[in-house]
Every structure is written in C-alpha cells, then in structure tokens.
Amino acid sequence: QVQLVESGGGLVQAGGSLRLSCAASGRTFSAYVAGWFRQAPGKEREFVAAINWGVGTTHYADSVKGRFTISRNDAKNTADLQMNSLKPDDTAVYYCATTQFRSSTMITYTYPSLYDAWGQGTQVTVSS
C-alpha cells in the first residue's frame, strides 16, 4: 500500500507561483508513475501532469504545458509540481496519485481510473 500526502497549496494572485509536493510512504517501490490531477467544484477530476518514477518521462495537459513542471525527488520520496503563471481557472483541489500500471505511452496516464493510490488533496486558489 502506498500512502500519499499533498502539501503546498494556498492562495495566490493571478500570475503567481506555487509549488506542490506529494510525499509518498509505504510500498513506494510498487509505484511506476506518479501523477497530479485537479478537481474544481462541480467538475470531473482533470489530468494535470504525470512522471515515470524511474525514467523521468513526463506528460502534461495542454492547459498547463509550459506553465507547470512535474519532477521527482527520490531522496525525499516526493513528486513535486511547480506551478507558474497561475490563472484563476487553475483554482481546484489538487491530488497526487500513483499507479503500478506499466505502459510505454505516457498519454495512458491521463486516465484517473489507472491510478490505485490517491492523496487527500490540497487546495489551490488563484485570485483575479
């Protein structure tokens, strides 16, 4: 079992930056890909970014590409999401997740159903 805890959310003005961190514990060796998703009230959970834990290959949603960067810190067992040039539309609860599912195509990891471990989320609010 993998346990995930998100941190780093908060309130920021449009154009500002935040760095989210996803701390993993437990059976972390079983995770193959770590991903970030977000969900705004009344909307479905939306893919943001994913990273292959071992190789480092990344994939981003078009809406955040060029603004967000996903990375990993093996020493701290974290998957981080650097968010720059934030917009009010980025306001959501951000969740990290991991999956054991193995695919050579990173776009596969845009589907929430593939992930088997989820954090509780951290609120990101971007004011206009």
Buried (B, 14 or more C-beta within 10 A) or exposed (E): EBBBBBBBBEEBEEEBEBBBBBBBEEEBEBBBBBBBBBBBEEEEBBBBBBBBBEEEBBBBBEBBEEBBBBBBEEEEBBBBBBBBEBBEEBBBBBBBBBBBBEEEEBEBBBEBEBBBBBBEBBEBBBEE
